[in-house]
Amino acid sequence: MKDNTNYAVIFDMDGVLVDSEPVINAAAIAGLKEFGVNAEPDDFTPFVGAGEDRYVGGVAEKYGLTYRKEMKKRVYDIYLDMVDEKLRVFKGVKKCLALLRDRGFSLALASAADRIKIDANLRVAGVSPDVFRVILSADDVKEKKPSPEMYLKTAKNLRIAPEYCIVIEDAVNGVKAAKRAGMMCIALTHTFSEQELITAGADDICSEMGEVCKTILGRQR
């Protein structure tokens, strides 16, 4: 078996480990409505994967409002009220995480969400934060995806070179960030189409987490 101790798998969270996109979308629509914005679900699509400041702020600006931090706070309040009932974990996530750890990979989580959302999602998903050697959130970087900063900082904290890191993403902005960081990227078709992800630069496309594990292990033989 190949020694994988010098390799890392870096997971995005929303749309990769958990099906949180419908939940944050509903929360954002409800939250922005309190500020006078009657947003549509598709308004948020360009901002998926870029963090909630941009996710909420981009839509607020589209409707002529100046973004304020209290908008995101209200959206998160609504999200946290919904998450226990509405959040769904994608099939095969726990099995894949356990398998990759057993095979010697260093695991990390690099999410454009705030830490409060990461903690809530992992709790509901039943995934211990200790599974990951490194967890980075929006609070830890200045520039959000599609900037490569999130992934480059994760690699630095892992002490593993970018070329030995494999990123698992679902969003166009996330794929672009991974490729700009010089990393291999496997994209899941949970949120965007295969063609959109290929155009963004994804190296491989998978439809579910079991395929992700097979792809990673197949490449490391």
C-alpha positions in Angstrom: 0.0 0.0 0.0 1.3 3.5 -0.8 2.5 5.7 2.0 -0.1 8.6 2.1 1.3 10.4 5.1 2.6 13.2 3.0 -0.7 13.7 1.2 -3.7 15.7 2.4 -7.4 15.7 1.4 -9.0 19.1 2.0 -12.8 19.2 2.2 -15.1 22.1 1.6 -18.2 21.7 3.9 -21.4 23.1 2.5 -22.5 21.1 -0.5 -19.8 18.5 0.0 -20.2 16.9 3.5 -23.7 18.3 4.2 -26.6 19.3 2.0 -26.8 22.8 3.6 -27.4 24.8 0.4 -31.2 24.6 0.6 -31.1 25.5 4.3 -28.9 28.6 4.0 -30.8 29.6 0.9 -34.1 29.6 2.8 -32.5 31.3 5.8 -31.1 34.0 3.6 -34.3 34.7 1.8 -36.1 34.9 5.2 -33.4 37.0 6.7 -33.1 39.5 3.9 -36.9 39.9 3.7 -36.7 41.5 7.2 -34.5 44.2 5.6 -36.9 44.8 2.7 -35.4 42.4 0.1 -37.7 40.0 -1.6 -35.0 37.7 -3.0 -35.4 34.7 -5.3 -33.5 31.4 -4.7 -31.5 31.8 -7.9 -30.3 35.2 -6.9 -27.7 33.5 -4.6 -26.2 31.2 -7.2 -23.3 33.4 -8.3 -22.2 33.7 -4.6 -22.3 30.0 -3.6 -19.0 29.0 -2.1 -17.8 32.6 -1.5 -18.9 32.8 2.2 -22.0 34.3 3.7 -20.7 37.9 3.7 -20.7 37.7 -0.1 -23.7 35.3 -0.3 -25.9 37.6 1.7 -24.2 40.8 0.7 -24.1 40.2 -3.0 -27.9 39.7 -3.1 -28.5 42.7 -0.8 -26.5 44.9 -3.2 -28.3 43.5 -6.2 -31.5 44.8 -4.7 -29.9 48.2 -4.0 -29.0 47.8 -0.3 -25.7 48.4 1.3 -24.6 45.2 3.0 -24.4 45.3 6.8 -23.0 42.6 9.1 -26.4 42.4 11.0 -27.9 41.0 7.8 -25.6 38.0 8.0 -26.2 37.7 11.7 -29.9 37.5 11.2 -29.5 34.9 8.5 -27.3 32.8 10.7 -29.9 33.1 13.6 -32.5 31.7 11.3 -30.2 29.0 9.9 -29.3 27.8 13.4 -33.0 27.5 14.2 -33.5 25.4 11.1 -30.4 23.2 10.9 -31.3 20.4 13.3 -34.5 19.6 11.4 -33.5 20.5 7.9 -29.8 19.6 7.4 -29.0 16.4 5.6 -25.7 14.6 5.5 -24.6 13.3 2.1 -24.4 9.5 1.7 -21.0 8.0 2.3 -19.4 10.9 4.1 -18.5 9.3 7.4 -17.3 6.1 5.6 -15.1 8.1 3.3 -13.6 10.2 6.1 -12.8 7.1 8.1 -11.3 5.2 5.1 -9.0 8.1 4.1 -7.8 8.5 7.7 -7.1 4.8 7.9 -5.1 5.0 4.7 -2.9 7.7 6.2 -4.1 10.9 4.6 -4.2 14.1 6.6 -7.7 15.5 6.5 -8.6 19.2 6.7 -11.8 21.2 6.4 -11.6 24.6 4.6 -15.0 26.3 4.5 -15.9 29.8 3.5 -18.6 29.7 6.2 -18.1 31.3 9.6 -17.0 28.9 12.4 -20.5 29.0 14.1 -22.0 27.4 11.0 -19.2 24.9 10.7 -19.7 23.8 14.3 -23.4 23.5 13.9 -23.1 21.5 10.7 -20.6 19.1 12.1 -22.7 18.6 15.2 -25.8 17.8 13.3 -23.8 15.5 10.9 -22.3 13.6 13.8 -18.8 14.3 12.6 -16.2 15.1 15.3 -14.0 18.1 14.6 -11.1 15.9 15.7 -11.4 14.0 12.4 -9.6 17.0 10.8 -6.0 18.0 11.5 -6.9 21.5 10.4 -10.2 23.5 10.2 -10.3 26.9 8.6 -13.3 29.1 8.4 -14.1 32.5 6.9 -12.8 34.1 10.1 -9.3 32.8 9.3 -8.7 34.5 5.9 -8.9 38.0 4.4 -9.9 36.9 0.9 -12.7 34.4 0.3 -13.0 31.9 -2.5 -12.3 32.1 -5.5 -9.1 33.5 -4.0 -6.7 30.7 -3.2 -5.9 32.1 0.2 -8.1 29.6 2.1 -6.5 26.6 0.5 -2.9 27.9 0.6 -3.3 28.7 4.3 -4.7 25.2 5.0 -1.7 23.6 3.3 0.7 25.7 5.2 -1.0 24.8 8.5 -0.8 21.1 7.5 2.8 21.6 6.5 2.1 19.8 3.3 2.9 21.3 -0.1 0.0 22.4 -2.3 0.9 19.8 -5.0 0.3 17.0 -2.5 -3.2 18.3 -1.5 -6.5 17.1 -3.0 -9.4 19.4 -2.6 -13.0 18.2 -2.6 -15.4 20.9 -3.8 -18.9 21.4 -5.1 -18.9 25.1 -6.1 -17.5 26.9 -9.1 -15.9 29.5 -6.8 -14.3 26.7 -4.7 -12.9 24.8 -7.7 -11.3 28.0 -9.0 -9.8 28.6 -5.6 -8.3 25.1 -5.4 -6.8 25.3 -8.9 -5.3 28.8 -8.2 -3.7 27.3 -5.2 -2.0 24.7 -7.4 -4.0 21.8 -6.0 -5.8 18.9 -7.6 -9.6 19.3 -7.3 -12.3 16.7 -7.3 -15.7 18.3 -7.8 -19.1 16.8 -6.7 -22.1 17.5 -8.8 -24.2 18.3 -5.7 -24.7 22.0 -6.5 -23.4 22.8 -10.0 -23.5 20.9 -13.3 -20.6 18.7 -14.5 -20.0 21.1 -17.4 -19.8 24.2 -15.1 -17.4 22.4 -12.8 -15.2 21.3 -15.7 -15.1 24.8 -17.1 -14.0 26.0 -13.6 -11.1 23.7 -13.8 -12.0 20.5 -11.9 -9.7 17.6 -12.5 -12.3 14.9 -11.8 -16.1 14.9 -11.4 -18.0 12.6 -9.0 -21.6 12.3 -8.2 -21.3 11.0 -4.6 -18.7 10.6 -1.9 -18.1 6.9 -2.5 -16.8 7.9 -6.0 -14.5 10.5 -4.4 -12.8 7.9 -2.2 -12.3 5.5 -5.2 -10.9 8.3 -7.3 -8.4 9.4 -4.6 -7.3 5.9 -3.8 -7.1 5.0 -7.4 -4.8 7.9 -8.1 -2.5 7.0 -5.2 -1.7 3.5 -6.2 
